[in-house]
Amino acid sequence: MKLAVRLCLALALGCASAAHAQNYPAKPVHIIVPFPAGSGADASARQVGQKLTELLGQSVMVDNRPGASGIIGTDAAAKAAPDGYTTLWAASTTMAMLPYLYSKLPFNAERDFAPISLINIAYGALQVNADLPVKDVKDLIAISKKRGLNAGTIGIGTNTYLFGAWFALTTGADFHFIHYSTTQPAVDLLAGRLDLMFDGLAGNAGAIGAGKVKVLAVAGKARQPAFSNIPTFTEAGFPEYEPLAWGGLFAPASTPHAILERLGSATAKAARSPDIVEAWQKVGTDAIGSSPEEFVAFVKSEQAKWSRVIKAAGVRLD
């Protein structure tokens, strides 16, 4: 009798969940972006959000909650109601780096979130001042070992530092890292006050195109169509070095599966919209639009990679 009651209850809950999903979304959906307005993540989220508004038939609004290297906004998303109306634009830093930089976080990257879709990947690039007398990556490594080179970052817990720290570990290059709290290193690179920095191509696309910044190599299995003159790190002789910055959509754990499927298919379609694909390709970013299952596998591989790098580099933020 008790078993029959439990089965009836399970069926009732399943039917209720399905009915809820059929009516979803019945009100605006929010994307928490744990980074400032005007950042690359913010711009991408707004582009995708506009497409999702059209696909879902409800407003999809970006809610910027920056602070503490993305921890504040990510924690807010983890604690939101699991009803599909609050999602998180998560980045490689929040999901694959922060868990290994801090001994304790207010959220658990694996337990507290349900993946929706990997949306885009920006490939890390080795960018140098145009006047630095190097022609390729091996030249840069050789010069760094003779006199050291100044490398700019926007903070220890960021891609810009961890990409560089991994490169130094891989190659034995000698860098003096100078940490900024703003995007000033890109300006100082142009001015010659820095020798190099590691970042995606998007932030400096104009300067790169104008020849004011040289890019010695970029991550990725193939050359970027808009930057076809730049070799990959594999071509440069470093196939194991693959620094990626990515963005993807998550929901709080326990969000009904049917809603995740609805969001997942719409998000993948939005990311693969021809105008978004074209716009991102121009700045060296690939539009992905993965399934939730593909996203899970990708995040696990990124977490394994960065846990090794961060441990080897001895980086801790607490």
C-alpha positions, 0 to 999 in steps of 0.5 A: 500500500505504501509503495502504491502511494509513493508511485502515485505521488511520483506520477503526480509530481511528474505530471505537475513538472511536465505541465509546469514545463509546458507553460514555461516561461510564463514570466521574464527570465533573468541571466545573472552575469557575475561581471560588470556591465560592459565586460565581454561576458556582459556583451555576450550574455546580452546578445544571447539574451536578445535571441532567447527573448525571441525564441522563448516569447518572454523577456530575457534580462541580464542582471549584472552582479559583479564582485569578488572575482565573480563569487557574489553573482555566482553564489546568488544564482546558486541560491535562487529558486530552481524554477528556470527563471534565474540562470547564470552566465558562468565563465571558465574563471568561476566554474573551472578556476575559482574552486581551486584558488580558494579552499572554501567558497559559498557555492559548490561548482559541481553540486549547486548548478545544472548545465544548460549549454556551452555558449562560446569559447575565446582562445587565449593568445600571446600578445606582445608589444609591437616593438619587442624584437621577437618573431615567434614564441621561441624567440620570446622564451629565449629573450625572457630567459636572458633578461626577464619580461614584464607581463600584465594581468588584470588580477591573480585569479583571472585568465590573464594571469593563469594563462601566463603562469601555465605558459611559464610552467610549460616553457620555462619562460621568465616573466615578471607579472604585474597585476592590475585591477582594471583593463589598464594592461592592454593600454600599457601594452600598446604604450610599451610599458609592458612587454606582453600579456595573455588574453583573448583576441577580442579585447585587442582586436582593433590594435591587433588588426592595425599592427600595434600589437603582435600576436605570436600564437593563439590557442585552438585546433585550427587558425582563427578565420579572422586572424589566419596569419596567427599560428596556433600554439600547436604550430608553434611547438606547444600542443599541450598548451591550450588556454581557453576562456569560455562562457556558458549558461547554468541553472540552479540545481534541481531545476526540472529536467523538462525546463532544462531541456527547453532552455538548452535547446533555445540557448543552443539555437540562440548561440548558433544564430548566423549573426552571432556566429559572424560577430564573434568570429570576427574577434576570434571567438567560436559560437558553440551552442552545446547540449547539456551533456556535452557541456558537463563533459567539457566542464569536467575536462576544464576543471581537471586541467586547471586544478593541475595548473593551479596546484603546480603554480602554487596559486592560492587566494585565501 
